[in-house]
């Protein structure tokens, strides 16, 4: 039987890259070579910065063993999670929750009972059901290069690697970047987080040279980030005039290819109505 030959790639890749249908969703994996560099903080604040620029955003907490999105965003324990979707119990759309600040979240389970999988569905294939439901899907990957990280790297069509201006973090970031380059063709950029410019820190130009990847954003060291984490509110919401919040907004603008746009301002009543599903 003759006909068009479909390439042997995951369907989400085929749809996104080959153009089988019109796609507006950008799928970005946010990864780091080691823990503690602020990857989840970057994910949460970038998502809210994009939302402030009138974009529909979904976060996927793909850290299946040590999820932290719920802590950063003050999300209560939910009846369905990414774990349920990966076990095939529900569709991934059934694990989507609308956060009261406007961003959609697919949390991972914090239950110890969900740590073991006999079989699990591939994240890449699950995400296909989300294409077209958001402008951006941000995947918060586990740190390092374990099996779950590789799954998250495969699922995204773009990669943001978060590092600190320290040698151990930068070396581990290189491992993630090199692994990605060897296995996929992706647009790779670096986010330098918690940079203060102290004499003992690695300089951005040296980090770019070492990683052979551009630094798309430098997030400064800012005590307001720690204050916001204690409040469990993104710094772009808790302290919008802070240096870190400004850097996150500029990062969102850069990803959108814009310089200045009108930031969404929403009344408390409108936010409540949208949270209840009574308004968009």
C-alpha positions in Angstrom: 0.0 0.0 0.0 1.6 3.3 -1.1 1.3 6.5 0.7 3.0 9.2 2.8 5.7 7.7 5.1 5.4 9.0 8.6 8.8 9.5 10.2 9.6 7.3 13.2 9.7 10.0 15.8 7.4 10.6 18.8 4.2 12.1 17.6 4.6 15.2 19.7 7.9 15.9 17.9 6.3 15.3 14.5 3.4 17.7 15.2 5.7 20.4 16.6 8.6 20.2 14.3 7.2 18.9 11.0 4.1 21.0 11.0 1.4 18.3 10.7 -1.0 20.9 12.1 -0.7 24.5 13.3 1.0 24.6 16.7 1.2 27.6 19.0 2.5 25.9 22.1 6.2 26.2 23.0 7.4 23.3 25.1 10.4 24.4 27.2 12.3 22.1 29.5 14.1 23.9 32.4 16.9 21.8 33.7 20.1 22.0 35.8 23.1 19.8 36.3 22.8 19.8 40.1 20.3 20.6 42.7 20.2 23.8 44.7 20.9 26.2 41.8 17.3 27.7 41.8 15.8 25.8 38.8 12.3 25.5 40.3 12.5 29.2 41.4 13.3 30.1 37.8 10.5 27.9 36.5 7.8 29.4 38.8 8.8 33.0 38.3 9.3 32.7 34.5 5.8 31.2 34.3 4.2 34.1 36.1 6.3 36.6 34.2 4.9 35.1 30.9 1.4 35.2 32.4 1.8 38.9 33.2 2.7 39.4 29.5 -0.7 37.9 28.6 0.4 34.3 27.9 -1.3 31.1 28.9 1.2 29.0 30.7 1.2 25.5 32.1 3.9 24.2 34.5 4.6 20.5 34.7 6.5 19.4 37.8 8.4 16.5 36.3 10.5 15.9 39.4 8.8 12.6 40.3 10.9 11.9 43.4 11.4 15.3 44.9 8.7 17.7 43.6 8.9 21.3 44.9 6.5 23.3 42.7 3.7 22.9 45.3 5.9 24.4 47.9 6.9 27.4 45.8 3.3 28.1 44.8 1.4 27.2 47.9 -0.5 24.4 46.1 -2.6 22.1 48.4 -2.4 18.3 48.0 -4.5 17.5 44.9 -6.5 14.4 44.2 -4.9 13.8 40.8 -1.2 14.4 39.8 1.3 13.8 37.0 2.0 10.4 38.6 -1.6 9.3 37.9 -1.3 10.3 34.3 2.0 8.5 33.9 0.4 5.4 35.4 -2.4 5.6 32.9 -5.1 6.1 35.4 -6.1 9.5 34.0 -5.4 11.7 31.0 -2.8 14.4 31.7 -5.5 17.0 31.2 -7.3 15.7 34.3 -4.2 16.6 36.3 -4.2 20.3 35.3 -5.0 22.8 38.1 -5.6 26.5 37.8 -3.5 28.4 40.3 -5.2 31.4 41.9 -2.5 33.7 40.3 -3.5 32.5 36.8 -0.9 29.9 35.8 -1.9 26.3 35.2 0.0 23.6 37.1 0.3 19.8 36.7 1.8 18.9 40.1 3.7 15.7 40.9 2.6 13.5 43.8 4.4 13.9 47.2 3.2 10.5 48.4 5.9 7.9 49.1 3.5 5.3 47.6 3.9 6.9 44.2 7.7 6.7 44.1 7.6 3.2 42.5 6.5 2.6 39.0 5.9 -0.9 37.5 5.3 0.8 34.2 5.0 4.4 33.3 3.9 6.3 30.2 6.4 8.5 28.4 6.1 12.2 29.2 6.6 13.1 25.6 3.6 11.1 24.5 1.4 12.5 27.4 2.2 16.1 26.5 0.7 15.7 23.0 -2.8 16.1 24.6 -1.7 19.5 26.0 -0.6 21.0 22.7 -2.8 23.9 21.8 -4.1 24.4 25.4 -1.4 26.9 26.4 1.0 29.2 24.8 3.9 27.8 26.9 4.4 24.5 28.6 7.3 24.7 31.1 8.7 21.4 32.3 10.5 21.6 35.6 13.0 18.7 35.2 14.7 16.8 38.0 18.4 17.9 38.6 21.2 15.8 37.2 20.9 13.2 34.4 18.7 10.4 35.8 16.0 8.6 33.9 13.3 11.1 34.7 15.5 14.0 33.7 16.2 12.4 30.3 12.4 11.9 29.8 11.9 15.6 30.6 14.7 16.6 28.2 13.2 14.5 25.4 9.7 16.1 26.0 10.7 19.7 25.4 11.5 21.3 22.1 13.7 24.0 23.8 16.0 23.8 26.7 16.9 26.3 29.4 19.8 25.3 31.6 20.0 27.0 35.0 23.4 27.4 36.7 25.1 29.4 39.3 28.4 31.3 38.9 30.3 28.5 40.6 32.5 25.8 39.0 30.6 22.7 40.3 27.3 24.0 39.0 28.8 25.0 35.7 30.5 21.7 35.1 27.3 19.8 35.8 25.4 22.2 33.5 27.9 21.3 30.8 27.0 17.6 31.2 23.3 18.3 30.6 24.1 20.5 27.6 26.4 17.9 26.0 24.1 15.0 26.6 21.3 17.0 25.0 23.4 18.0 22.0 24.3 14.3 21.4 20.7 13.1 21.5 18.5 15.9 20.1 18.5 19.0 18.0 17.2 21.7 20.4 17.6 25.4 20.9 19.7 25.6 24.1 20.1 28.7 26.3 21.6 29.3 29.7 20.2 31.2 32.7 22.8 32.4 35.2 21.0 32.5 38.5 22.0 34.2 41.8 24.8 36.3 40.2 26.2 39.0 42.5 29.5 39.9 40.6 31.7 39.0 43.5 35.4 38.5 42.7 35.2 34.7 43.4 32.3 34.1 41.0 32.8 32.9 37.5 32.2 35.7 35.0 29.3 35.3 32.5 31.6 35.5 29.5 33.7 32.6 30.9 30.6 30.5 31.6 29.4 31.1 28.0 32.7 30.1 26.6 32.9 27.0 28.8 29.4 25.8 28.0 29.5 27.0 24.4 25.9 28.2 24.9 24.5 31.7 25.2 23.4 33.1 28.6 19.9 34.4 27.8 19.4 35.9 31.3 21.3 36.8 34.4 19.2 36.7 37.5 20.9 38.8 40.3 21.3 37.6 43.9 18.3 39.2 45.6 17.1 38.6 49.2 13.6 39.3 48.0 13.6 35.9 46.3 14.2 34.2 49.6 11.4 36.3 51.2 9.0 35.4 48.4 9.8 31.6 48.8 9.0 31.9 52.5 5.7 33.5 51.5 5.2 30.8 48.9 4.5 33.5 46.3 6.7 34.1 43.1 9.0 37.1 43.5 7.4 38.7 40.4 4.2 38.8 42.3 5.4 39.4 45.9 8.1 42.0 45.0 7.5 43.2 41.5 9.9 46.1 41.8 12.8 44.0 42.9 15.9 43.4 40.8 15.1 39.7 40.5 11.5 40.3 39.4 12.7 42.8 36.8 15.2 40.2 35.5 12.5 37.5 35.2 10.2 39.9 33.3 13.1 40.7 30.9 13.7 37.0 30.4 10.0 36.5 29.5 10.1 39.4 27.1 13.2 38.0 25.5 11.6 34.6 25.0 8.7 36.4 23.3 11.0 38.4 21.2 9.6 41.7 22.4 10.9 44.7 24.2 7.9 46.2 25.9 4.3 45.1 26.2 1.4 46.1 28.4 1.5 44.0 31.5 -1.7 42.3 32.5 -3.3 44.0 35.5 -6.2 42.1 37.0 -8.6 43.0 39.8 -9.0 40.7 42.8 -12.6 40.0 41.8 -11.6 39.1 38.2 -9.0 36.7 39.6 -11.5 35.0 41.9 -14.0 34.6 39.0 -11.4 33.1 36.8 -10.2 30.8 39.5 -13.8 29.6 39.9 -14.1 29.0 36.2 -16.6 31.8 35.8 -14.4 34.0 33.6 -11.4 33.8 31.3 
